């Protein structure tokens, strides 16, 4: 049986890197992002990279019912799920006193509500994936942030959603890891992607983590046995205290 994975935010950056690694390992994939035309190009690239089948679902993670739509598309094509990668996210800086509530609502919707809903909708598929892979089980990887572990000024809302994502992973493990489904939250400092462009004037790109750093950690998590649970990985940048983004 072919392993399959669902990856959100897969059209660029960390999500794209993870998708390429899993494609090279022969995973069939469901990939999501907002830009339909870009996503179709990504799907074609992933097929060339080794994925036996790729389903591309253009979706706005902030929209209601998106999680059900994505999970249903994966279920229709593959019937089970070996890995769920919750990577899609948004973030913007702003002090607590001035942060617009409309932006707050959007950040919570994309960074917390959507991952929760997709995890819930995917659970029956993950259970089947775990049953089909008894040695390793099924895996959930949630891309969090070091700001969800250590507070960073002007990143309160982003950090709060990422802290909640870590808590969700830990609670999920308490409920499901005994059934062969284990989740890991990866909490990196700044990664050299488009999402971090806004701060590259003060934090040079060459000092940031690389996408491949995150991909390598996902690769390790995927190889763990069903006896192992690694709830949280915090990855800091070289040359800093380890407590800052």
Number of C-alpha atoms within 10 A of each C-alpha: 6 14 20 26 26 27 22 26 24 27 25 17 18 22 24 21 19 24 31 24 20 25 24 16 14 18 25 27 29 27 29 27 23 17 13 15 10 13 22 20 12 21 25 14 15 25 19 13 17 17 24 17 19 24 19 23 23 20 19 18 26 20 12 13 13 18 24 17 15 24 23 16 16 26 16 9 15 20 15 25 30 27 28 24 26 26 23 24 23 16 19 16 14 15 12 12 7 8 16 11 9 8 14 15 13 17 21 21 20 20 26 21 20 24 23 18 16 22 23 15 17 23 18 16 24 27 20 18 25 24 18 18 17 13 14 22 27 32 28 28 23 25 24 30 28 24 26 25 21 13 16 15 12 16 19 19 23 24 22 20 25 26 23 17 25 26 16 19 24 20 14 18 21 14 12 14 20 13 15 25 27 33 28 26 27 23 25 24 20 25 26 19 15 9 15 15 14 11 12 14 8 7 14 11 17 10 15 20 19 17 17 15 14 20 20 14 16 23 14 9 20 21 13 17 16 21 13 15 20 15 21 19 17 17 21 21 18 10 7 10 9 14 16 17 24
